[in-house]
């Protein structure tokens, strides 16, 4: 894809996001920019009709790294099937064990790629004397569902605590074959800041519930997470703590 086609694609994606999220873009102001500026700069109408110039950087959750992961997953799954049909699985217990955890294994790898993409964006310098926001978008090219991608992005924001030059980080799922609710958008940075605020208020010697952030006594040594009820555990597993209210 050439630069011109890429620019038109980004403008089309941005306009779709803006119409869905309710951003009041001043007609005719959204323009494609070249690095080191953000991808798109426009004017946004805010409180009482005041206009603000804002830059938006777009990044897709589908890089060459994700493509390579998907390719290795397909190759591994095909190889295991051949071994299984040939009766050779018994001679490869490690392969059989990994097959049982294939989905979780590849999800973890994609999660790492998502975090790396975000970190690279946060470290990148951008020019322009105006606020900047990041839109992380999904076009249906990843096998990760929204309730996995959204917490992955959000929890990484909590770990980073600062988001580079960006005042907001958005997640925009334009299409996802695993989700009935797409298209979908969320201001992940606002939820992350609320979690950071609650973490900073946890008294010494206490640990937060992994879902509602209620201060609790520390979990037993080696426990990966702590919940104040089975309901919190169920809601955490559904990714509800990162869903916009």
C-alpha positions, 0 to 999 in steps of 0.5 A: 500500500502506497503512502497516498492510499495509506493516508486515505485509509487512515482518514476513513478509519478516523472519520468512522471512529469520530462519528462513533465516539461522538467527537465533534470534528469541525468539517473540513479540518481533518488533514493527513500529516507527515512525521514527526507530526501525528497522523491526523490533525483536526479541529474539535468542537468542545464546550460551548462551541470552543474549538481546539486543534488536536493531533491523532496518532493511529496504530493498528493491532496488526503488525508484521509481528502479529502476522508472524505469530499467526503464521507460526500458530498455523504451522504448529497446529498443522504439525501437531495434527500430522503427528496426532494422525500418524500416532506419534503424539505419544512420542512427543509428550511436550508437544501434546502438553503445549497443544492443550495450551495453544490458545493461551500460548498464542494469546500471551505472545500477541499480548506481548506484541500489543504492549511493545507497540504501545511502548514504542508509541509512548517513546516516540517524539511528536512535533506540534504545539497542540494536544495529542491522542492515540487511537489503537484500532483493530480491523478484524485481523487478530484472533484476540477478542475485545475482552482480551485486547482491551484489558491488555491495553489498559493494564499496560497503561496502568504499568506505564502510568504515563502515556508519552505525549498523549493525553488520551489513549483510545481503543477502536474495534472497527470489526472483530469476527469474534465479537457481536458488539463491534464496532466498539470504542473506549477511552482506555486512558480514563479508566487506567487513570482511575485505577492508578488513582485507586492504587495510590490510595491503597493503605500500606500492607493492603492489596487491591482486589484485582477487579474492584480495587477494594483494599484487602489483606495480601493474598497467600504467597505465590497467588497471582491475583486476589479477589474479594468475591467470586463475582469479582473473579467472574467479572474480571474474567469477562474483562468488565473492569475495562468496559466503559460505564 
